Amino acid sequence: MVGRATTSGVQQSSLSKSLVPPTKWSYLKLILWSAATTFVALIAYVRVVMTSPPPVSSLPVKLYVAIAPLVFIFLFISIWRHNHSTYRLKYSQWNDSYICHRCGTVSRHGSASSPLS
């Protein structure tokens, strides 16, 4: 009749937390943030239209329609470039490194005297 509790956890040292492999940037996050930003901008514009007198300018909508796709494309290209060049370089450096178990220094294979920064 006494309940059981099960806990699980991970214990990591500060060194192991700092030496995680690099990660790719997410395209899904870009799409979700873009959708959320568009939704908030739409709500803000509708609120302004509803509280303003009848001659309401459509300039903010035209600017958003012109600028938002350019920003989205720029961010998409930045993510693509990171995932296809920067990530590969950082992953290969991470994969070629090793840790001295005595002092905790991180070095690359083949050049043990040059620690990674």
N, C-alpha and C positions, 0 to 999 in steps of 0.2 A: 504494500500500500504506500510505500515511500517512493516518490518519483526519482527518476534518474535524469541526470543532466550530462550532456556530452558537449564538450567544447573542443574546438580545434583552432589552431593558430600556427603562425610561422614566426620563428625567431631568426632574425638576421642581424649581422653586425653592420656597423656603419660602412665598413669597407665593401661588403657584398651588396649593400643597397646602392652604393655609388658606382658599382661596376656592372650594372645591368646592360644588356645589349641594346643598341639603338632601335627605335621603332619607326615604322612607316607612318606617314601622316594619313589621316582618314579622309576619303572623298565623301563619305556619308555625313561626317560632321559639317563639311562645307555646305552640303545640300540642306541639311537641317537648319544650320544657322542662317542660310540665305532665305529659306522659307519663313523662319521666325522673324527675321528682319523685315521681309516684305509684308507679313501679316501685321506687325506693329506699325509700319509706315501707313498701311491701308487704314487701320483703325484710327491713327492720328489724323490722317487726311479727312476721313469721314466725320470725325468729331469737329474739326475746324469748319468743314462745310456746313454741318448742322447748326453750329453756333454763330456763323457769320451772316451778314445781310446778303440778299440774293446775288449781286454780281461777284461771284467767287472766282478767283483765278485758277486756271488749270496748269499754271506754270510748274508748281511743285511735282505734279504727276508726270509732266513731260520731262522734267529734269531727272526724276527717278527712273523713268523708262529708258532714258538715254544713258545714265551713269551706272545703274545697277548691273546691267549685263557686262559692261566693261570691267567693273570691279570683280564680278564673278569669274570672268575669263582670266583676268590677271591672277586671281587666287588659285584657280584651277591649274594654270600653267606653273605657278610656284610650287604647288603640291606635287604635280607630275615631275617637275625637275628635281625636287628633293627626293622623291621616291626612286627615281631612276639614276641619279648621280650621287648626290650627297649621302643618301642612305647606304648605297653600295660601298662607298669609300669608307664611311664610318664603321659599317659592319665588317668589312675586311680587316680594318685596323683592330677592331674588338676581337675578331676571330684569331688574329695572329698574335695577340698579347697573352702574357701569362703573369701570374702573381707569385711573388716570392713568399712562401709560407712562413719564413722566419721574420721578415721585416715588413711585409705588405706592399712592397714596391711593385708597381705594374710596369712591365717591360714588353717590348716586341720581340718575337722570335728572330734570331739572327743578330740582334743588336742589344744585348742584355745591358749595356751601359747607358742606353738612352731611354729613360722612363717616359711613359706617356703623360701628356698633360690633361 
